[in-house]
Structure formats: C-alpha cells, structure tokens
Amino acid sequence: MTPRNTRQHTVLAAAIATSTVAALMGTALTASAAPRPTADSARPAGTSVALSAAARTGLLRTAQAGLARTAENIGLGAKEKLVVKDVVKDADGTVHTRYERTYDGLPVLGGDLIVHTSGSGTTQGVTRASKATLNLATTTPRITAATAQKQALGLAKYRGSAKATSDRAPRKVVWAAAGKPVLAYETVIGGFQDDGTPNQLHVVTDAATGKTLFQYQGIETGVGNTQYSGKVDLTTTQSGSSYTLTDASRGGHKTYNLDHQQDGTGTLFSQDNDTWGDGKTTNAATAGADAAYGAQATWDFYKNTFGRSGIKNDGKAAYSRVHYGNAYVNAFWDDSCFCMTYGDGTNDSDPLTSLDVAGHEMSHGVTSNTAGLEYSGESGGLNEATSDIMGTGVEFAANNSADPGDYLIGEKININGDGKPLRYMDKPSKDGGSADYWSSSVGGEDVHYSSGVANHFFYLLSEGSGAKTIGGVDYDSPTKDGSKVTGIGRDKALQIWYKALTSYFTSTTDYADARKGTLSAATDLYGADSAEFKAVEAAWTGVDVH
C-alpha cells in the first residue's frame, strides 16, 4: 500500500554523469518492391507504434488464443506447439508476433520464429531461426542427465570458472539452431567465474552421443574503469521524511547498494535529503546516483526514440545494484534477475557506472527480450554490437555536456591505461582486435571483437565513409572495396537497426541474415527504392557482407 504522502521528485543530484546459423529470410516473407501504404503521413508505415499496456496485452491474448490455427497455417507438425513471446505493431497495422516453439513438450532451442500479419489478419510471411524440419526418431536420451551435468561442469572449470556449481538438473531440449535437429540436454552452470562475475554458462549436450553442441555465457558483461563529474537531474521518491532512489515515473526503477556483497539485492538507497552523492567515490551514494541516471537516460532513450516502454516493453523497470564485490572491474546485465550490476573498479576507486556502460548493458536486456541473439559466434557479435549501437544512441540522446555523444565506446574509462577508447565504430581494428570487415572466420572470434563488423556498418550507415570531424572528434572510416558510402544520419540508422532487431532478427541471426533483416526494415520504413534502402546495401557492402 502506497503512503498518502508519497510523491515524485526531480532533483539536482551531485553525481558522476556516467555513464544461433540462421535462415532469417528463408521464408515466404513478402517484401514488396514498393513501400507499404502509409497509414499516418507523419510517420513511415513500417514504424513500430507505442502500445499501451492494455493494447499490448490484447495483442498477446489474441495471439495466444490463435496458437493452434497459427501453427497449422505456417505448416508446423502435429508434435510442434507455439509459445507467444512478444508482439510489435506497425503504423500501417502490420503485426509481428514472436514465438518460441516446443516439440513433443520439449523446448526447441533455435526454434523461434516471427509471424508477420497484415492489418486485415492475413499472414504475410514467417521469419525463422531455422528452416530444419522437426521430426525426431525418439525423445529418449542415451546418456544420462548426470553425465551431461558432469561434462558441463568440467567445461565451465576449463573456461575459468573454478567456483562453478550446478544448481539444477539439466533439462531435455531439442537443439535446432544448427544442422539437423537432435535431442539434447541443456545444463546451466551457476556459481561464479574466476573474476567474481556470476556464472550462467549454458551448455548444450547431444543426448545420444554426449558431444558438446553449443555453449554460451548467459551473463553479458562490459568493461570499464570510469568516473565522470557532473550534476544531473534524478527522479526520486519521498515517503515521510526520507527519500529513496526509486523512480516511479519510469516503471519503478530502484537502485540498491550491495556494499561489496555478491549475492542478494542489497539495500535500497535511502536518506533524509534529496541530494545524492558528492561526485567522489568515497560517498557510496555517488555511484548510486550514477546508476540511477544511467537507467533513467536509457529508459528515456528507448521511450522517446522507439516508443518502447522499458526493457520488456511492458512498462516495468529493471533494477540496479552498485558496489558489487571487491575491486570488481566490470559491470553486467543478468536477465534472470532482470537487473543491472556495477563493480567499483580497481582498488574500489572507480565505479563502473558510466552512461555508455549503462546504455550498453541494459540494451542486452532489450536484445534478450526481442531477438534473443545467442551470445556466441556471429549472433553473439551482433548481440554485442546491438549494445554498442544502442549505448551510443543513449549517449547522444542524453546530451550531457560532461560526456557528449560520439562513436567511441568506453572513451572515458581508460581501461587500457593510455587514455584511448575501448572500441571505435568508424574503424574497429584501431583497438587492436576488432574486425573491420566480415570474413568466414569472424564467428570464431570473441564476441566483443566480431561485433566490429556491425559497429562499422552502423557508423557507415549513419555518417558515411572517409575523414570527417563530428562533435569535435576526428573519424576516418574505410570500406573493404574502397567504395564511397553516404550516410543517412544516426536517427534513421537507429530506427532501421531497432526495426530489424524487433521484427526480423532471431536467436540464430548471422551477418548475412542481418543484412537481409536490415534491408527488410529499411523497406518497411522508407521503401525498397529509397535512398535509405540503398544506403543499407552500400554500408553492408562496405564491410564485405553481401
């Protein structure tokens, strides 16, 4: 029950202003050569519209009620069933409904799909994570769950998780993300990684042979060592004579102090005045103010740019935790708790609560709740790039004079100790590891490096190739074939990427599929003969994705 005298405050807080192989278009999807009719002359027909909670719930209920009919219409087998995950509606009435799939009652990993339906209710096409037919000879495993669990634990320890534990038994699944679908076990290894990061290693094991089919880390991390100076407005809550870092205007986001613990939620920041922190790391509330500001800026970016209400688009907030562990030089998003966590950096002197870290990490949550890009291989690189792209969008949208927007990732954190950014979007290879262009081996690289291909694409699409100075920062972006790319502006590039992420990308999307998905998005938004569509083609060609 809410106290009668509870109210919202906007205050000036002394704070640190910080910040699986897919067949995407292997479907009957009909992308007309001409743009779709525009229902509202003020917005492109393919633009996703903001849905009220009631409208979104209504669409989900409609999809739920029509599961059997939809499954039949798209040709699923008798043992296959659909599970509604998400829904997006465009300005012209087109509805994109995202489903997970089961087979004989078992979850199908890589079985996700999106059904595209016109405003009149006609199915226009289906985007599938896998085109493979599900027809298993048996759902009885040959190896035991205990064997799969033991192998997964061994793999976790080999990967640097000496403190790994298995908190629950492996579950039977169908692995359909690559090749012929097979019966498998999915084991999730918990505990902690060796650097203190929580462990959530997913290991998929063939239930007939015991072979490891796939693995990915469910905790998605970023790195940093930053401290900004600046005053920012925070929305807080007063109850009686105390104030808390609770933002009821943005889904009820709360910021907690872990006080160097690694488990639990921590203690909600609360005090008897409404000025939070003093810009110094010796004041625990400074990091709290930074985290609250990052969550606030990220919420506002998604709301104002895409009409998305929160990470799940359901109007509900995640929560943030600061002061995690001891001298923990990282920050991470955890979808299982639906929360964002920040360490305090080397010697507990540099909280990782920068604005770009916040925007990057919470965008992992958006990806998890839309495309669900597997955090491995090319899809993992696209996952990381999405967070870099959206984190960059957050930074520009915040328009904070202490941390102006740019196409540099982690430019304030000095993680390498030489004052240089962590990543560069105009020429990713400048960091010494990231890929400028696609190659057949890029999926084997660390996802933070394979992300370079998409980051480079986004920069080219936004700003174009060649040398230029933007906001006081010098850039010089090459192309693989030496071609000249003319940018369409960051705002349109963001709309195209978000549209592709929410309407066309699946868990197994790779770079070739991402090209197809963004071209479909550009068609929806601007038309197949538009300058924007042609720019998407040119930018992908520039990074050698054809």
N, C-alpha and C positions, 0 to 999 in steps of 0.2 A: 504494500500500500504506500502510495507516494504522499509524503507530508504536504500539508496545505501550503507551507511557506517555501517549498522547493521552487527555484526559478533558475533560468539560464543566464549566464553572464558572458559577455565578451570583454576580455581584459587585456591589458598590455603586460605581457609576461617577459621578464628579463630572461632570455633564453638563448641557447645556441641555435641559430636558424638553420638547422641541418636536415641537414637532411637525414608405331612403333612403326616397316616398309609399307607405304600407303598406296591406295588407289583412289586418291581424292576425287578425281573426276572420272573414274571408271564406272560411270553410272549413266542413267538415262536423263541426266540433268540437261534441261533445255535452256541454253543461254542465247537468247535472240541476238542477231547482229545489230538490232536497233534497240535503243533504250526502252525500258518498260514505261508505260504511261505514268505520268506524274500525277499523283492524287492531290498534291498540295504544291502549288507553284513556288512556294517559298522554300521547299526542301526537295532534294533528289528523291525519286521514287523508291530507291533501294536503301535509303537511310533508315536505320533502326529507330523506332519511336520509343519514347519513355513510357513504360507501362505502370499504371497504378498497381498497388498490391492486389486489389480486387480483380483487375483485368488480367494480371499475370496468373493469379490463382485460377481464374476462369478458363484461360487457355490451357493450363496444365490439366485441369479437370476434364476438359473436352478431349485432350489427347489421351488421358487415362481411360476414359470411357470408350474410346475407339481403338484400343490396343489390338484387339483381335482382328478387326477389319483392316487396320493399317498393315499388320503383319501379313495378312493374306494379299493385300493389294501390292505389296512390294516383293512378294514371292518367297517369303520365309517358309521353312519346312515345319512339319507338324510338331517337332520337338523344340522349336525355337519360340521364344517369347520376348517381348519388348518391355523395357522399363524406362519410363519417362525421366529424363534428367533436367532438361532446360528448354526454354522456348524464347524465340526472338520474333518480333513482328516488325515489318517494314511499313513505310508510309503508304505504299500502294495496296496494303492488305496482305501481302505475302507473309506466310508464317514458316519459320524454320524451327522444327522441333527436333531436339537432340535426344537420342535414345541409347541406353545400354542394352545388351542382349543376353539372354540365357539360353542354354541348350540342355534339355532334359533336367532342368532345375539348377544347372551349374553356371556360374558367371562366365562369360566369354570375354577374355582379355584380347583386345583388338577387334572386338565385335561391334563397337559403337558406330552409329550412323546418324545422319541428319536427313529428315524428310522435308522437302520443300513443297509447300502447298499454296496455291493461289488464293486470293481473297474469296473466290467462289467455291473453294473447297476442293479443287482439282489438284491431284498430285502432279507436280511439275518435274520432279526428279528426286534422286536419292544420292547422297554423298556417303560413301562407305570407307571405313578404315581398312577393310579387307574385302576383296571380291571372292575369296575362297568359299566353297560350299561346305557347310557343316553337315557331316554325315559320318560320325564316329562308329566304329565297329562295336565298341564297348565303352562303358564308363566305369569299368572295374580296373583299378590300378594293379600293376605287377609288383611295384616296390611299395614299401610301407611309408606311411607319413613320417614315422620316426627316422627312417633313412633319409628322407628328403630334408627333414629338420636338421639332422646332424651335418649333412653336406652344406646346408645354408649357413650354419654357424661357423663351419670351417672356412667358408668363403669370406664371411664377414671379418673374421680374425685376420685372414690373409690380406684383406683390403685395409687394415688399420683400425680394427675395432676390437681391441683386446678386452674391452669391457662389454662385449656383445652378450645379449641374452635373448631367449625366445620365450615370449610371454604367453603365446597362444599356439595351438596346434596348427600345422599347415592346413590350408583349405584346398579342396579339389576344384579345379577350374578347367576350362578349355582354352588352350593357347592358340590364338588365331591371328596374331599380329604379323607373323612371318611364315611363309610356306604353307604346307598342308596342316590344317588344324589337328591338334593332338590333345589327349588327356594329360593334364599336368597337375602339379601341386604349386601353390603359391605360399611361400613362407615369408613372414615379415619378422626381421631381426631387430630387436629393440636394444635397450641399454644406451651406451654412449660410445661415440667414436673417440679415438685417442686424443684429439684436441679439445674434448669436452662437449662437442656438438652432439645433441641427441641423435641416436641411431634409428633409422627406419628403412633398413635395406630390404628391398623386395627381391626375392629370388624365385624364379620360375623353373621348376624341375620336371623333365619328362617323366610321367608316371609309369612308363613302360621300360625305359632304358636307364633312368637315373641321370641323364645328361642335363647339365645346366643350359637352359634355353635362353634365358634373359635375366638381367639384373639391373636394378636402378635404385638410387638413393631417394627416398621419399622426402627427406628434409632438404629443402632447396636453399642454399646459402649464398651469401655475398660476402665480400671482404672490405674492410675499411679501418681507418685509424684517424678519425676526423674530429675537429672541433671548430664550430663556427661561432662568430659573435653576432649578436643582433637582437632586436626586440620584435616580438611577433604577437599578434592577437590570438588569444586562445578562448574557446568557448568552454566554460566550466559550469559546475552546478553548486548552488548554495542550499544547504539544509540547516536551518537554525543558524548557529554562529560559525559553522565550519563550511569549508569549500572542498570539493573533490575534483580531480581531473576526470570528470565524466562529461561527455559531450552528447547530450540528449538530442541535439539538433542534427546529429549525424549518426543515427541508429543506435545511440547509447554507447559509443566507444569509451572504454575505460583504460587508464594507464596505471600499471602496477609496478611496485618496487620489489624485486626479488631479493635484494640485499645480499647478493653473491651466492644465493642458492641456485640449484639446477633443476629443482622439481617444484611442482605446485604453481599456483597463480601469483603468489606474493601478496603484498599489502597495497590496497588502493591508496594512491597519493591523496592525502588529506591534510589540511592545515587551517589555521584561523584567519588567514588573509588570502587575497586573490592575486598576489604577485608571486610567480613561480620561478624559483631559481635566481641566480645572480650572474649567469654567464661563466661560472667557474665550476670545474669538475669536483671540487671539494663539497659543493652543495648538491646533495642527491637529487633535489627537485629540478636541477638544470637539465639533466638527461631526461627526466620525466616530461619537462616542457618541450624538449626537442622531439621526443617520440609522439607526443600529443599533436604537435604542429605537423609532423610528417604524415600522421594518419589523417588529419584534417585536410591538408593540402591534397593528399591522394584521393580522398573521398570527393572533394570538390572538383578535381580534375575529371574523374570519371563521370560525375553527375553533369557538369557543365559541358563537357566535350561530347559525350556519347549518350547522355540521358540515363546512365547506369546508376542505380541506387544501391551502392555498397558492393562489396566483392562478389556476393552471390546474386546481386540484383534483386534482393528481396527486402531492402530497406533496413537490414540488420547489420550492425557493425561487428568487426573482429575486435580483439583487444590487444594491447601492447604490454610487454614486460621489459623492464630495463634492469641494469646491474646484474646480468646473468653470469654466474660463476666467478672465477678469479682470473684476472688478466686474460679474458677470453677475447681474442682478436677476430671477431666475426659477428654476423647478425644473420637471422634465418626466419623463414616462414615455415610454419608447421600446419598443414591442413587438418591434421587430426584434432588439434585443439582450436583451430581457426584463430591462430594468434601469431603475432609478430614479436620477436625477441631480439634484444640487443645486448652484446657484451660491452665491457668497458675498455677494451684495448690493452696494449702493452702497459704493464705496471698499473693497470686500472686507472690510467690517467687520460685516456682518450675515448670516451663513449662513442660507439658506432651509430650514433643517432642522426646522421646527416640526412638531408632531404632526398638526395638521389638514392641513398640506401633504402630509405622508407618506401619511395615510389617503386623501386626495383623489386624489393622483396614482397610487398603486398600485391604487386602485379602477378607474382607466381600464384597467388590465391585466385586471381581472376582467370588465369590460364587453366588452373586445376578445375575450376567450376564451369569452364566453357569447353575448349578443345581437348583438355586433358592430355596435352602433349607429353609422351613418355620421356622421362629425364635421362635419355641415353641415345647415342647415335645422332643422326641428323635431326630427329624430332626433339632431342634434348638441346641441340644448338638453337633450334627455333624457339624452344621454351625460354632459354636464357636471353636470346635476342629480344623476344617479346618484352621481357622485363627491362632490358636496357632501353628499348624504344619507348615504352610507356613511362619508365622512370625519367627519361629525357623530357617527355611531354609534361610530366608533373613539374619538373624543374622550370621549364619555360612558363607554364601556366601560373605557378606561384609568384613569379615576377618579384622575387626577393632580391633587393639590391646587394645584399651580402653574398648571394650565391646566384648570379644571373644565369639564365638558361644558356646551354651550349651543347655541342655534340661530342663532349668529352665525358667519359664515365669515370667517376671517382676522382675528379680533378682536384678535390680539396683534401683528400685523405692521406696523400703522401705515403701510401702503403709500401712503396719501394725505397723510401728514404731519400729520393732525389728530387722531390717536388713535381714529378711527372704524373700525368693521369694513369689510371689503371688500364683503361681501354680508350681507343679512338674510333669513332664511327666513320670518318672520312677516309682513313687508310688504316684498317685494323692491325696490319702487320707491324705498325710502329711500336706496339707493345712488346714485340719480340717473340710472340707465339701465335697470335690470332691469324686466321685465314682471311685474305682479301677476296679470294675467289673460290668457287666451288671446284672440287676435284673428287675423284672416286674414293679417295682415302679420307675425306674430311669427316665422315661419320665416325671414324676411329679416334678422332682427337677428343680431348677434354671438351665438355660442352661449353665452357667459358671461352674456348678458342674457336670451335666450329661455329659459334654464334657470329663470328666476324663477317661471314658471308651475308647474313641477313641484316646486320648492322650497317654494312657497306651499302647494301641495296637501299635501305631506308634513307641513308644520307643522300645518295644519288637521286632518289625519287623526290626528296624534299628540296635539296639545294642544287643538284646538278654536279657535273664533273668540273675539274680544273681548279685553279687557285682563286681564292676569294677570302675576304675578311668579313666575318659575321659577328656582330656584338663585340668587336674588339679582339676576336680570336681568329688567327690565321689558319685556313684549311687548304688542302690541295688534294683532291680526290681523283685517282686514276681510274681507268677502266681496263679490263683484260685485253680487249681488242683495239684500244686506242680511240674508240668512238666517243663522240661528244654527247652527253646526256643533259637535257634541260630540265631542271626541277620544277615541280608543280606547287611547291610550298609545303611546309611541315603540317599545316592544318589538314589539307587534303590527304597527305600521305598517312597521317594518323587515322583518318576516317577509313581509308582503304584497308590498312592493316587490321584495325579493330573489326571491321565488317568481315574480313576473311577469317579472323580468329573465331568469331562467334557464329558464323553461318556456314563456313566451308572447311575449316581445319578439323582434323580428327586426331585421335591419340597417336596414330602412326604416320602422320604427315611428314614427308621428307621435302628436300628443297625443290625438286621438280613439281611436286604437288602444291607446294607453297606458291610457286609461280602461277599454276593454274587457278588456285584459290584466290589470289590477289587480282588476277585478271577477271575472274567472275565478279569479285567485289567491285572492281572499277566499272564493269559493265552495269551492274545493278545501280551504282551511284551516279555514274556520269555518261554511260552509253558506250557501246562497243566501237564506235567511230570517234570517240572523244580524244582530246589531247591527253587526258589523264590515263586512259587505257594504253595509249601509245607510249606514254612515259613509263608506265609499269613494265611494258615489254622491253623498252630500252634499258631501264635500270637493271633488270634481271640479266639481260644480255651483257651488260657492263661487268657483272660479277660472274659471268660464264655459266649461268643457269638457263638452259634452253628447253 
